[in-house]
Amino acid sequence: MPEALDDQLIGQLVDRAKAGGIKLTGEGGLLQQLTKRLLESALEGEITDHLSHEKHERAADGNTRNGTRSKTVVTEVGPVEIEVPRDRTGSFEPQIVKKRQRR
């Protein structure tokens, strides 16, 4: 059974962070950066599912991506500022980090 997270990949990330002088925890640390990227990637997947088309594709109904908005969420690894995608009609309701949710 394959492990959910590849130990070799995790080792590479930790080694690169240490070599680059990046802390593992705390402000701007590796865990904070990974949390940001994971949340933003999940939100991109959610808006793609919501709009039923990939980024830069034309929508049949005219509802397309309309930039992002910044949001700070408080996580176990500290506050993380993420970019939440928007759509033109305002009908996108994110699930992983809901509207007005801060934790």
C-alpha positions in Angstrom: 0.0 0.0 0.0 1.6 3.3 -1.0 2.0 5.9 1.8 -0.1 9.1 1.5 3.0 11.2 1.6 6.3 10.2 0.0 9.0 10.1 2.7 11.7 10.9 0.1 9.8 14.0 -1.1 9.3 15.2 2.4 13.0 14.7 3.1 13.9 16.7 0.0 11.6 19.6 1.1 13.1 19.7 4.5 16.6 19.6 3.2 15.9 22.4 0.7 14.3 24.5 3.4 17.3 24.0 5.7 19.8 24.8 2.9 17.8 27.9 2.0 17.7 29.1 5.6 13.9 28.6 5.8 12.6 27.6 9.3 10.4 24.6 9.5 7.8 26.3 11.7 6.9 29.8 12.6 6.3 32.9 10.4 7.3 32.2 6.8 8.3 28.6 7.7 8.0 25.5 5.5 4.8 24.3 7.2 3.1 27.7 6.7 4.2 27.8 3.0 3.0 24.2 2.4 -0.4 25.0 4.1 -0.8 28.1 1.9 -0.1 26.1 -1.3 -2.3 23.2 -0.3 -5.3 25.5 0.5 -4.9 27.6 -2.7 -4.6 24.4 -4.8 -7.7 23.0 -3.3 -9.6 26.3 -3.8 -8.5 26.3 -7.5 -9.9 22.8 -7.9 -13.1 23.8 -6.3 -13.6 26.8 -8.6 -12.8 24.7 -11.6 -15.5 22.2 -10.5 -17.9 25.0 -9.9 -17.4 26.7 -13.3 -17.1 23.3 -15.2 -14.1 24.6 -17.2 -10.4 25.0 -16.8 -8.6 28.3 -16.3 -8.4 30.4 -19.5 -11.3 28.4 -21.2 -14.4 30.1 -22.3 -17.6 29.4 -20.4 -20.9 28.7 -22.1 -22.9 30.6 -19.5 -20.4 33.6 -19.3 -19.5 32.9 -15.6 -15.7 32.9 -15.5 -12.9 33.5 -13.0 -12.7 37.0 -11.7 -9.4 37.3 -9.9 -8.8 36.6 -6.2 -9.2 38.1 -2.8 -6.8 37.9 0.1 -7.9 36.2 3.2 -6.0 35.3 6.4 -6.9 32.1 8.0 -5.7 31.0 11.5 -4.3 27.4 11.3 -2.4 25.1 13.6 0.9 26.4 12.1 -0.1 30.1 12.6 -1.8 32.7 10.4 -1.7 32.0 6.7 -2.6 34.5 4.0 -4.2 32.8 1.0 -5.7 34.0 -2.3 -9.3 32.9 -2.7 -10.5 32.7 -6.3 -13.7 34.6 -7.3 -16.2 34.2 -10.2 -18.0 36.9 -12.1 -21.5 36.1 -10.7 -20.4 35.7 -7.1 -22.0 32.3 -7.0 -18.8 30.4 -6.0 -19.0 29.1 -2.4 -15.7 27.6 -1.3 -15.9 24.5 0.9 -12.4 24.0 2.2 -12.3 27.6 3.6 -15.9 28.9 3.6 -16.8 32.5 3.2 -16.3 34.4 6.4 -14.5 31.4 8.0 -11.2 32.4 9.6 -10.2 29.2 11.3 
